[in-house]
Amino acid sequence: MPSAEPFSRIVRVDALPKEGQTVAIEATRAEREALAALYKLPSIEALSASLTLRRSTRGGVRVKGAIHGELTQICVVTLDSFPSAIDEEIDVRFAPRAEDDKAGETVQTILLNEEEPDPLIDDKIDLGALAAEFFALGIDPYPRKPGVAFEPPSGEGARATPFSILRSAKRSE
């Protein structure tokens, strides 16, 4: 069954070697175009990841590595497009869902300073979707072109605010 994700690389964790496995993935042009449309970016020139998968306790898997992306963004000050890069570290744990546990027991673990593991569904992890998620988290929501700073207007018009305009209109009545 094909994935609905624009960037998908499914890995079966039941086939992981005992010592773990390092996987390198790279988005195709079509996948980058689909992600750019999804994230409302002018373009994504590159998106790749190098991820190491290692088995952990109780059938879980830990995915560690890094993603690299090159994209074009629109400056919020000048509205000019400019190139940008994203480099994000990935460290995510996956574990079988509670209903997948043997004998139907719910296992509760208290984790200090760690998030709950993501669910491991059908012994598969979509590394492409994981890389795309971390890429999206690395996108600056208010990008500024290098060297550009917001300068408030100066001069007579700078003092005009909605309230000052209303005040002067009331005085002229």
N, C-alpha and C positions, 0 to 999 in steps of 0.2 A: 504494500500500500504506500503510495507516495506521500511525503510529508507536506504539510501546509506551510512550513517555514520557508522563507525565501533563501536561507542558507542552512542546509542540513547535511550533517555527516554523522550517521548513526553508527555507534560502536556497541557491540555485544560484550558485556562485562563478564559473562560466564566463560568466555574464551580468553580472558586475560592471562598472560603468563604469571607464574608465581612471583617473579622479580619485578613485575610491572611492565608497562609499555609506554613508549613515547610516540606520539602521533603528531605529524605536521599536516595542517590543513590550510587551504587557500581558496578564497571565493573566486568564482568565475566572473567574467564580465556581466553576464545576465544576472547572477546573484547579487553583485555589487549594485547594479542598476535597480533591482527590486528593493534592496535595502535602502538605497538613496531615496527612492520614492517613499518608502515607509517612514523614514526619519526626516523627510522633507529637506533633503540636502541637494545642492546642485549636482554633486557627483561624489563617488567614492572611487578613488584610483587604485587602492590596494587594501586588502584585508586578509591577514594571515595569522595563524596561531601555532604555537608549539606547546603541546600539552602532555603531561605525564600522568598516566592513570596507574594507581596502586590499590590493591585490595586492602581493606581494613576489616575491623571486627564485625561480626554478625552479618556478613554478606555485603557490607558496604564498600564503597569505592571513594577514593580521594583523587580529585583532579587538580593538578597544580601546573602552572605555566604562565605564558604571557601571550598577549595579542598585540599586533601592530596594525595600524590602519593609516592610510593617507586619504584625505578628503578635501573637498572644497566647501568653505562655509561663507556665509554672507555676514559682513560686519554690521552690527546693530547701530553703529554711529554713522557710517558713510554709505551703507548699503552696497559697498564694493565686495566682489567675491575675492577670496584669498585662500591659498593653500594652508592646510593644517595637518598635524599628525597626532595620532593617539597611540599611547603605549600604556597598557593596563596589565597588572598582574592578576592572575586567577588562582584562587584557592577555595575550592568548593567540595563539600562532602555530599555523597549520595548514600542513601540507605533504603532497604526495602520498606514499603509501607507497612504500617502496623497490622493491617488485615492479612499481610503476606506472612506474618510470623507463624511459626509452628504452634499448634495447639490453640491458636486464637488468643494467646496471651498478649496483653499490651505491655510493652517494655517501655518504662520511663527512665530516662537518663537525665541527670542534672548536669548541664554543661555550663561552665563558667566562661564568660567572654567568648562564647562561640554560638553561632546561629544553629537553628535546627537543620538537620541535613535535608537536602532536596530529595523528593521521592524517586526511587529507582523503580521504573515501571517496565515490566517484562524483561528484566535484565539488560536494558538498553539505556544509553545516554546519547543525546544528540549534541555532539561537540560543536557543530556549526551553530546551532541555536544558542549554545552557551557562549561561544565567541561573539556572536552578534549582540547578545545581551550586554556583555562587558564593553563592547565597542560603543554601544548606545549610552551606557553609563559614563563613558569617557568624553562624550560630546559636550562641549561648552554650550550651555543654553543661551548665553549672551556673548557670542564671540566678537572680539574686536581685532581688527586688522592690526598687525604689529606697528607700533609707533603712533597709533591713533588714540586720542583721548577726547572725552566729551568736554566741550567748553560751553558753559552757559552763555546765552546771548548777552552782549554788552551794549551800552548806550541807553537811549531813552526807552526803547521798547523792552529792555530787560526788566524795568521796574513794573511794567504792566502785568498785573495778575487779574484773574477773573474778579476778585474782590475789589481791587483798586479801580477797575473799569466800572463796576457797579456803583462804587462810591462817587466817582466823578460824574456819572450819569445822574445820580440822585441830586448832587449839588447843582447841576445845570438846570434842574426843573424849577 
